[in-house]
Amino acid sequence: MMKLRRAEDRGHAQHGWLDSRHTFSFADYYDPAQMGFRALRVINEDRVKPAAGFGTHPHRDMEILSYVLEGGLAHKDSLGTGSTILPGDVQRMSAGTGVTHSEYNASASEPVHFLQIWLLPERPGLTPGYEQKHFAAAERQGRLKLLASRTGSDGSLTLHQDVALYGGLLDKGQHAELALAQGRHAWVQVARGTVKVNGETLRPGDGAAISGEPRLVLEGEEPAEVLVFDLA
């Protein structure tokens, strides 16, 4: 079974410096039918104007991932971490017992476009932590590359939840497949381009919840960038 979440149906917040699209309920956007999927709680597609950003603010008991599509995102946190997240990078911040951080567009002239993703942790009260890795385009081209997982296997980031996150780049006609174990679920998020998922066409910003299927088959209809979450 596949349930589609079309890009145009998402919540929208326009703050001048920030244009944000919310796949699930977030901040002032509330829809009781869109509160997340399994452990996946937030997917925000954010565009931040040059030299603007999110000032220092707190989080706790959440696994927070940042995935940059264009530009650079400057990160600072109370753990002493300072970094710039670029396309191909994946950042994981475990908020745990509490952390503060800020995120700003690293450029004074160009916008930054990124996905902000929140996952519910396996338990509250974890020790806060930070991890960032780069995954070259060649590693993701024509396949689903493991980006983050509970075990940190295959060079992936470590998540404190039973979730495996894959990223793929698919040119027109390229295929990628992912087997889903019995009782597992998947969420597919299209970051860019157009891709067919189990025969259904998804476009930029579209998402799909998949349950009760043994396999995902993805086919690029035009050059596409996708994220796939394998969820308990």
MOMOUR-V846385 format. One line per field, one symbol per residue. ss: DSSP state (H for helix, E for strand, - for the rest). phi: phi as a letter, one per 20 degrees, with the letter a starting at -180 (. if undefined). A space follows every 50 residues. Layout:
ss: ???
phi: ???
This chain:
ss: -EEEE-HHH-EEEE---EEEEE---E--E-------E--EEEEEEEEE-- --EEEEEEE---EEEEEEEE-EEEEEE----EEEEE--EEEEEE----EE EEEEE------EEEEEEEE---------EEEEEE--HHHHE--EEEEEE- --HHH-EE----EEEEEEEE----EEEEE-----EEEEEEEEEEEEE--E EE----EEEEE---EEEEEEEEEEEEEEEEE-
phi: .cdecfgfeffcccdnfcdcddfcgaleeccgecdpbleedbcdedcdfg mdrefgbebblbedddceebncdedcbfenecbdedgnecdcceflfqbd bcccffdeccfdcbddcdcfffbfmffgbbbbcdcfgffdfmbdefdbbf emflmefedeaecdddcbdcfgnfdbcbfdfgnecccdceebmccedlnd eddgnfcbeccmdebdcdcfebgcccdcdecf
